[in-house]
Amino acid sequence: MFTQSEIEQFQTEGWVAKDEFWSEREVRAMRAELDRLKAAGLLRNVATDGDSETPSADLVNLQLCPMFPHSDFFRAMPFADRAIEAVRQLIGDPVLLHLDQVFIKPGLQGMGTNWHQDNAYFEIDDPLKGTAMWTAVHDANVANGTIHVIPRSYRVSYEHSRDPYSDHHIRCYPPEDEAVAVELPAGGVVFFAYGVAHCTLANKTDKERAGVALHFINGAMDATAKSGFPLGKRPYLSGDEATGGLREHGLVVAGTWEREVAAALRD
Ligand SMILES: O=C(O)CCC(=O)C(=O)O
């Protein structure tokens, strides 16, 4: 999956990207499933008007967190062999799924998710032993507000406060001039460690852009990791304790990704 130098990039810079991770067919299936979730009214606009409270009528940051209770498709995604293999190379076995969520930014109205370090929520002891896997469901570029990361920022814990433009997020104020804009084609993925400061920006194009964010931790972080799924409900994806989802979800999810892709596409 990754070359040695890509793994080293993750370990020193805190992030690494893969342009062609999911196939064009898998991306079509993701879009179809997101359309279904949207039509079912499950996405919520979390944007506020600058006071962390008043729902914004103009700005839109549509979020669903967690996704798995509403979607067999997104429940299966982290169990895809490719995802597990990539994450275990970066953070080591055993790998657990810690959280899943999606952010949709409608054309022209879509707003960014302000600067933060995931570890301000998750508080794991080693900020490189947890990683986000952010999938670009549409081409993600500077114009539509792609994700930006600050390399090596896992070495600093920035102070976080309430984000005035979100009803529940927190934000920090890192040195933005050090940011890298991670442009990805649809189906591309960026992995960034829990300690890496990141944000997305406004979608200034007239087309929707979505990012699916899966968060993973190494098993050694499980006992003390905050937020995310409750302890005992974070599926082990690799290692001796992995049951394919049986223990945490009550049914075997491993091996269902292809079937879910076909189902989303009604093939
Ligand atoms: O896609 C976004 O707007 C934000 C993603 C994010 O902050 C995350 O996955 O932690």
The ligand as a Tripos MOL2 file, in Angstrom:
@<TRIPOS>MOLECULE
LIG
   10     9     1     0     0
SMALL
NO_CHARGES

@<TRIPOS>ATOM
      1 O1        -14.3750   17.7520    5.9610 O.co2     1 LIG1
      2 C1        -14.3710   18.6290    6.8260 C.2       1 LIG1
      3 O2        -14.9380   19.7050    6.6850 O.co2     1 LIG1
      4 C2        -13.6560   18.4320    8.1330 C.3       1 LIG1
      5 C3        -12.9800   17.1260    8.3360 C.3       1 LIG1
      6 C4        -12.3170   17.0380    9.6620 C.2       1 LIG1
      7 O3        -12.0650   18.0180   10.2890 O.2       1 LIG1
      8 C5        -11.9300   15.7760   10.2400 C.2       1 LIG1
      9 O4        -12.1290   14.7290    9.5920 O.co2     1 LIG1
     10 O5        -11.4140   15.7630   11.3830 O.co2     1 LIG1
@<TRIPOS>BOND
     1     1     2 2
     2     2     3 1
     3     2     4 1
     4     4     5 1
     5     5     6 1
     6     6     7 2
     7     6     8 1
     8     8     9 2
     9     8    10 1
@<TRIPOS>SUBSTRUCTURE
     1 LIG1         1 GROUP 0 **** ****
